[in-house]
């Protein structure tokens, strides 16, 4: 079953990291992704750019409204995601617990809904 690990953290924490600190986080994150890829469990992993690059779109009664910025102002922002294919929820949780940002951020693990016929 596929699970998505939504990686949340404070952008200001990332922005405060030194060049070396950010390089170390990137190295550890890449190593984690590579280990789950080698285990045949990785579907896709991707970091996201800052929320300053986002646009929120809503369509109500046929009218499209676009706003710069994230959907909601929160303490933690969506920083990236890792989609994995595991044999169990427990295995997904174990893999997610090893994502380096879990040390200072939050990882939300959700089962992916398979649309019938897709």
C-alpha positions as CSV (number, residue, x, y, z in Angstrom):
1,X,0.0,0.0,0.0
2,X,1.2,3.5,-0.7
3,X,1.6,6.0,2.0
4,X,2.6,9.7,1.8
5,X,4.8,11.1,4.5
6,X,4.1,14.9,4.6
7,X,7.1,16.7,6.0
8,X,6.3,19.8,8.1
9,X,8.7,22.2,9.8
10,X,9.3,25.9,10.3
11,X,10.8,27.6,7.3
12,X,12.5,30.1,9.6
13,X,14.5,27.2,11.1
14,X,15.7,26.2,7.6
15,X,16.5,29.8,6.8
16,X,18.6,30.1,10.0
17,X,20.8,27.1,9.1
18,X,24.3,27.9,8.0
19,X,25.3,26.8,4.5
20,X,27.1,23.8,6.1
21,X,24.1,23.0,8.2
22,X,21.8,23.0,5.2
23,X,24.2,20.9,3.2
24,X,24.3,18.3,6.1
25,X,20.5,18.2,6.2
26,X,20.4,17.7,2.5
27,X,23.0,14.9,2.7
28,X,21.1,13.1,5.5
29,X,17.8,13.5,3.7
30,X,19.3,12.2,0.4
31,X,20.9,9.2,2.2
32,X,17.5,8.3,3.8
33,X,15.7,8.5,0.5
34,X,18.5,6.4,-1.1
35,X,18.1,3.7,1.6
36,X,14.4,3.3,1.1
37,X,14.9,3.4,-2.7
38,X,17.4,0.6,-2.4
39,X,14.9,-1.4,-0.3
40,X,12.4,-1.0,-3.2
41,X,10.0,1.1,-1.0
42,X,10.4,4.6,-2.5
43,X,7.9,5.9,-5.0
44,X,9.0,9.6,-5.0
45,X,10.6,12.1,-2.6
46,X,10.6,15.8,-3.1
47,X,11.5,18.9,-1.1
48,X,9.3,22.0,-1.8
49,X,10.3,25.6,-2.3
50,X,9.4,28.2,0.2
51,X,5.7,29.1,0.8
52,X,6.6,32.5,-0.7
53,X,6.4,30.7,-4.1
54,X,3.0,29.2,-3.5
55,X,-0.4,30.2,-4.8
56,X,-3.7,29.1,-3.3
57,X,-6.6,28.5,-5.6
58,X,-10.3,28.2,-4.7
59,X,-13.2,27.8,-7.1
60,X,-16.6,28.7,-5.6
61,X,-19.8,29.0,-7.7
62,X,-17.8,28.9,-10.9
63,X,-15.5,31.8,-9.7
64,X,-11.8,31.2,-9.4
65,X,-10.0,33.0,-6.6
66,X,-6.2,33.0,-6.5
67,X,-4.1,34.2,-3.5
68,X,-0.4,34.3,-3.1
69,X,0.8,32.2,-0.2
70,X,-0.1,29.0,1.5
71,X,-3.6,27.8,2.3
72,X,-3.3,28.7,6.0
73,X,-0.9,30.6,8.1
74,X,0.6,28.0,10.5
75,X,3.7,27.7,12.7
76,X,4.9,24.8,10.6
77,X,4.8,24.7,6.8
78,X,4.8,21.8,4.4
79,X,8.4,21.4,3.4
80,X,8.2,18.3,1.3
81,X,6.9,14.8,0.9
82,X,8.0,11.2,0.6
83,X,5.7,8.6,-1.0
84,X,6.5,5.0,-0.1
85,X,5.1,1.6,-1.0
86,X,5.1,-0.6,2.1
87,X,3.6,-3.9,3.2
88,X,2.0,-2.4,6.3
89,X,1.2,0.8,8.2
90,X,3.7,-0.1,10.8
91,X,6.5,-0.3,8.2
92,X,5.4,3.1,6.8
93,X,5.6,4.6,10.3
94,X,9.0,3.1,10.9
95,X,10.4,4.6,7.6
96,X,8.8,8.0,8.4
97,X,10.3,8.1,11.8
98,X,13.8,8.0,10.2
99,X,13.2,11.1,8.1
100,X,15.8,13.6,9.4
101,X,13.4,16.5,9.7
102,X,11.5,14.5,12.3
103,X,14.2,15.6,14.8
104,X,12.8,19.1,14.8
105,X,9.7,19.1,12.6
106,X,6.6,16.9,12.1
107,X,6.0,14.0,9.8
108,X,2.3,13.2,9.0
109,X,1.8,9.7,7.5
110,X,-1.3,9.1,5.4
111,X,-2.5,6.2,3.4
112,X,-3.0,7.1,-0.3
113,X,-6.5,6.6,-1.6
114,X,-6.6,4.4,-4.7
115,X,-9.3,5.8,-7.0
116,X,-11.3,2.8,-8.4
117,X,-10.5,2.3,-12.1
118,X,-7.4,4.4,-12.1
